[in-house]
Amino acid sequence: MGTIPMDRVFDRLDRLNGADDAEGARKHLLYWLEEARMEKDERAQLTICNELMGQRRMAGDAAEAVRYAEEAQRLVTELGLEDTVTAATVYVNSGTVCTAFGRPGDAMPLYEHAREIYEKTLPAADARVGSLYNNMATCLTRTGSYAEAETMYQKALEIMRQIPHSEPELAVTMLNLADLYREAYGLADACERIDDCAQKAHDLLEEPGAVRDANYAQVCGKCAPVFEFYGWFVYAEELRKRAAEIYAGKGSRSES
């Protein structure tokens, strides 16, 4: 039985993320990772490494992200969890690390393993399946497999449309599609498709039902430079302002 109070760990982590305190979140996770190692609580170590790989990926720290991804995969094997949903989540996050740092060829086998587990274990309309398809599509785009990537993005959209309050995730996927069209056809030839994707992403973020919580703020920060790149300068600034207000506690923080 685990000795690390993971509810307490995640409660504090959620508050730090909600305040956009990335450095505080990193220190918090490192503290509890060391505690888990001292207590030989391997399941807690796995969970925390899974969080750390994503946190370091978002910070652009390739060496640390890869290190925690490798440690998480090792713990999956040591705990005999290779064919579980927990393992699949580790494989997805590890694949995302590989894609982010220029190793899409290493990412795809991880995604395929996760896909095999998710598709036989989870409901078809599960957010984790949609996220996997989105990440696979991004990886395929990086390798130039544009038609396959577009199909995978459409699958992700089909799933996420069935999930309540998924407007932020749908917006991210629409902007990913815009990037795919730009890479596949060139900016000039793809301008109509790109504008359509950007407009749909805008409309999703403006949906009255979209929950403006910390996740929404994070998505705003992620989407702002993409909108800016495609010429939506005023809206990009609005998203940055909106994210800052949510992190400061001035926006709606209602939970879904």
C-alpha positions as a printed NumPy array, in Angstrom:
array([[  0.   ,   0.   ,   0.   ],
       [  1.316,   3.48 ,  -0.868],
       [  2.543,   5.747,   1.897],
       [  2.566,   9.047,   0.003],
       [ -0.639,  11.131,   0.419],
       [ -1.322,  11.61 ,  -3.286],
       [ -4.609,  13.471,  -2.693],
       [ -2.638,  16.049,  -0.762],
       [  0.063,  16.157,  -3.442],
       [ -2.443,  16.809,  -6.221],
       [ -4.48 ,  19.293,  -4.212],
       [ -1.403,  21.475,  -3.749],
       [ -0.297,  20.903,  -7.348],
       [ -3.681,  22.036,  -8.667],
       [ -3.441,  25.235,  -6.636],
       [  0.069,  25.964,  -7.884],
       [ -0.94 ,  25.321, -11.492],
       [ -4.027,  27.452, -10.994],
       [ -1.768,  30.324,  -9.961],
       [  0.554,  29.736, -12.957],
       [  3.409,  28.975, -10.542],
       [  5.443,  26.542, -12.667],
       [  8.55 ,  26.779, -10.51 ],
       [  6.544,  26.181,  -7.356],
       [  4.911,  23.153,  -8.992],
       [  8.319,  21.78 , -10.003],
       [  9.714,  22.115,  -6.465],
       [  6.562,  20.594,  -4.996],
       [  6.773,  17.55 ,  -7.284],
       [ 10.506,  17.104,  -6.666],
       [  9.971,  17.183,  -2.907],
       [  7.34 ,  14.464,  -3.054],
       [  9.329,  12.408,  -5.535],
       [ 12.207,  12.294,  -3.07 ],
       [  9.784,  11.353,  -0.282],
       [  8.357,   8.559,  -2.44 ],
       [ 11.851,   7.251,  -3.16 ],
       [ 12.74 ,   7.261,   0.514],
       [  9.51 ,   5.435,   1.347],
       [ 10.031,   3.041,  -1.599],
       [  6.527,   3.902,  -2.803],
       [  6.977,   3.018,  -6.462],
       [  3.408,   3.78 ,  -7.494],
       [  3.732,   7.308,  -6.117],
       [  7.075,   7.635,  -7.904],
       [  5.4  ,   6.615, -11.158],
       [  2.577,   9.109, -10.755],
       [  4.931,  11.962,  -9.892],
       [  7.353,  11.16 , -12.727],
       [  4.391,  11.189, -15.083],
       [  3.544,  14.702, -13.904],
       [  7.149,  15.865, -14.004],
       [  7.76 ,  14.783, -17.595],
       [  4.848,  16.927, -18.74 ],
       [  5.837,  19.829, -16.53 ],
       [  9.426,  19.824, -17.792],
       [  8.254,  19.41 , -21.398],
       [  6.141,  22.536, -21.119],
       [  9.142,  24.354, -19.636],
       [ 11.264,  23.332, -22.646],
       [ 13.66 ,  21.286, -20.49 ],
       [ 14.4  ,  18.365, -22.83 ],
       [ 16.957,  16.582, -20.642],
       [ 14.733,  16.522, -17.563],
       [ 11.573,  15.652, -19.497],
       [ 13.291,  12.696, -21.153],
       [ 14.797,  11.565, -17.846],
       [ 11.426,  11.454, -16.099],
       [  9.808,   9.786, -19.104],
       [ 12.431,   7.038, -19.011],
       [ 12.04 ,   6.638, -15.257],
       [  8.257,   6.375, -15.572],
       [  8.556,   3.708, -18.271],
       [ 11.003,   1.765, -16.113],
       [  8.6  ,   1.885, -13.165],
       [  5.735,   0.676, -15.365],
       [  7.794,  -2.411, -16.185],
       [  8.964,  -3.002, -12.61 ],
       [  5.396,  -2.773, -11.32 ],
       [  4.102,  -5.145, -14.017],
       [  1.659,  -2.562, -15.392],
       [  2.615,  -2.763, -19.077],
       [ -0.897,  -3.491, -20.371],
       [ -2.855,  -1.137, -18.105],
       [ -4.441,   2.257, -18.7  ],
       [ -1.847,   3.689, -16.316],
       [  0.912,   2.43 , -18.59 ],
       [ -0.853,   3.76 , -21.677],
       [ -0.987,   7.226, -20.122],
       [  2.746,   7.036, -19.44 ],
       [  3.358,   5.972, -23.047],
       [  1.261,   8.886, -24.369],
       [  3.077,  11.419, -22.21 ],
       [  6.458,   9.913, -23.083],
       [  5.574,  10.037, -26.769],
       [  4.621,  13.678, -26.435],
       [  8.036,  14.377, -24.903],
       [  9.716,  12.661, -27.854],
       [  7.637,  14.631, -30.375],
       [  8.263,  17.935, -28.614],
       [ 12.017,  17.5  , -28.731],
       [ 12.453,  16.352, -32.305],
       [ 12.142,  12.577, -31.957],
       [  8.79 ,  11.75 , -33.628],
       [ 10.131,   8.395, -34.808],
       [ 10.592,   7.343, -31.181],
       [  7.16 ,   8.663, -30.26 ],
       [  5.049,   6.628, -32.672],
       [  5.73 ,   3.151, -31.158],
       [  4.775,   4.557, -27.754],
       [  1.56 ,   6.007, -29.154],
       [  0.704,   2.756, -30.925],
       [  1.162,   0.784, -27.706],
       [ -1.058,   3.254, -25.862],
       [ -3.645,   3.097, -28.625],
       [ -3.846,  -0.684, -28.381],
       [ -4.507,  -0.436, -24.639],
       [ -6.935,   2.481, -24.769],
       [ -9.029,   1.125, -27.622],
       [ -9.615,  -2.202, -25.888],
       [-10.061,  -0.756, -22.385],
       [-11.708,   2.669, -22.539],
       [-15.054,   3.827, -23.953],
       [-14.781,   5.165, -27.492],
       [-15.826,   8.662, -26.354],
       [-13.18 ,   9.044, -23.666],
       [-11.134,  12.234, -23.436],
       [ -7.934,  10.21 , -23.094],
       [ -8.56 ,   8.554, -26.454],
       [ -9.21 ,  11.935, -28.052],
       [ -6.006,  13.324, -26.559],
       [ -4.043,  10.344, -27.846],
       [ -5.359,  10.814, -31.387],
       [ -4.505,  14.512, -31.24 ],
       [ -0.946,  13.742, -30.125],
       [ -0.544,  11.038, -32.746],
       [ -1.685,  13.484, -35.419],
       [  0.891,  16.037, -34.311],
       [  3.586,  13.378, -34.488],
       [  2.454,  12.316, -37.971],
       [  2.546,  15.936, -39.096],
       [  6.164,  16.186, -37.945],
       [  7.058,  13.173, -40.086],
       [  5.256,  14.539, -43.17 ],
       [  2.406,  11.99 , -43.078],
       [ -0.149,  14.726, -43.679],
       [ -3.139,  12.726, -44.905],
       [ -2.867,  10.28 , -42.025],
       [ -2.431,  13.17 , -39.599],
       [ -5.565,  14.911, -40.85 ],
       [ -7.573,  11.712, -40.43 ],
       [ -6.308,  11.371, -36.874],
       [ -7.167,  14.991, -36.029],
       [-10.698,  14.43 , -37.345],
       [-11.012,  11.362, -35.109],
       [ -9.87 ,  13.443, -32.133],
       [-12.453,  16.121, -32.937],
       [-15.227,  13.546, -33.286],
       [-14.489,  12.173, -29.83 ],
       [-13.994,  15.491, -28.042],
       [-17.266,  16.892, -29.424],
       [-19.065,  14.231, -27.378],
       [-17.439,  15.329, -24.116],
       [-18.965,  18.193, -22.096],
       [-16.842,  21.318, -21.588],
       [-14.205,  20.214, -24.084],
       [-14.209,  23.526, -25.972],
       [-10.583,  24.408, -25.055],
       [ -9.263,  21.052, -26.241],
       [-11.293,  21.307, -29.459],
       [ -9.844,  24.773, -30.074],
       [ -6.297,  23.442, -29.693],
       [ -7.005,  20.683, -32.198],
       [ -8.477,  23.165, -34.698],
       [ -5.289,  25.234, -34.501],
       [ -3.216,  22.08 , -34.867],
       [ -5.156,  21.416, -38.069],
       [ -4.32 ,  24.931, -39.259],
       [ -0.632,  24.182, -38.719],
       [ -1.012,  20.896, -40.587],
       [ -2.541,  22.649, -43.601],
       [  0.225,  25.237, -43.591],
       [  2.922,  22.57 , -43.566],
       [  1.17 ,  20.38 , -46.137],
       [  0.149,  23.05 , -48.665],
       [  2.081,  26.187, -47.824],
       [  0.728,  29.335, -46.198],
       [ -0.578,  30.95 , -49.388],
       [ -2.37 ,  27.899, -50.789],
       [ -3.845,  26.907, -47.426],
       [ -5.027,  30.369, -46.334],
       [ -8.759,  29.603, -46.631],
       [ -8.472,  26.361, -44.669],
       [ -6.298,  28.064, -42.06 ],
       [ -8.761,  30.952, -41.661],
       [-11.617,  28.476, -41.256],
       [ -9.732,  26.568, -38.544],
       [ -8.789,  29.777, -36.721],
       [-12.378,  31.022, -36.821],
       [-13.669,  27.736, -35.43 ],
       [-11.028,  27.793, -32.675],
       [-12.059,  31.366, -31.817],
       [-15.745,  30.392, -31.687],
       [-14.982,  27.442, -29.402],
       [-13.041,  29.588, -26.944],
       [-15.914,  32.095, -26.931],
       [-18.604,  29.469, -26.289],
       [-20.737,  30.559, -23.292],
       [-20.444,  27.036, -21.866],
       [-16.648,  27.007, -21.911],
       [-15.449,  26.78 , -18.31 ],
       [-12.922,  29.555, -17.682],
       [-10.715,  27.781, -15.176],
       [ -6.944,  27.182, -14.978],
       [ -7.099,  24.705, -17.866],
       [ -8.836,  27.338, -19.999],
       [ -6.144,  29.852, -19.036],
       [ -3.408,  27.41 , -20.01 ],
       [ -5.084,  26.819, -23.372],
       [ -5.397,  30.585, -23.926],
       [ -1.667,  30.923, -23.359],
       [ -0.969,  28.071, -25.738],
       [ -3.297,  29.351, -28.456],
       [ -2.319,  33.034, -28.306],
       [  0.948,  32.758, -30.286],
       [ -0.741,  30.583, -32.915],
       [ -3.503,  33.14 , -33.434],
       [ -0.832,  35.824, -33.558],
       [  1.129,  33.915, -36.194],
       [ -1.97 ,  33.757, -38.389],
       [ -2.654,  37.478, -38.055],
       [ -5.202,  37.514, -35.222],
       [ -3.143,  40.045, -33.246],
       [ -5.917,  41.66 , -31.219],
       [ -7.445,  38.321, -30.257],
       [ -4.044,  36.937, -29.274],
       [ -3.603,  39.822, -26.835],
       [ -7.126,  39.292, -25.51 ],
       [ -6.323,  35.64 , -24.79 ],
       [ -3.121,  36.578, -22.949],
       [ -5.027,  39.12 , -20.882],
       [ -7.79 ,  36.621, -20.176],
       [ -5.291,  33.993, -19.015],
       [ -3.521,  36.466, -16.734],
       [ -6.836,  37.486, -15.143],
       [ -7.826,  33.883, -14.496],
       [ -4.454,  33.098, -12.915],
       [ -4.791,  36.226, -10.783],
       [ -8.203,  35.075,  -9.608],
       [-10.177,  37.778, -11.423],
       [-11.829,  35.516, -13.98 ],
       [-14.381,  32.766, -13.593],
       [-12.854,  29.841, -11.732],
       [-15.926,  27.598, -11.714],
       [-15.249,  23.884, -12.044],
       [-16.822,  21.591, -14.623]])
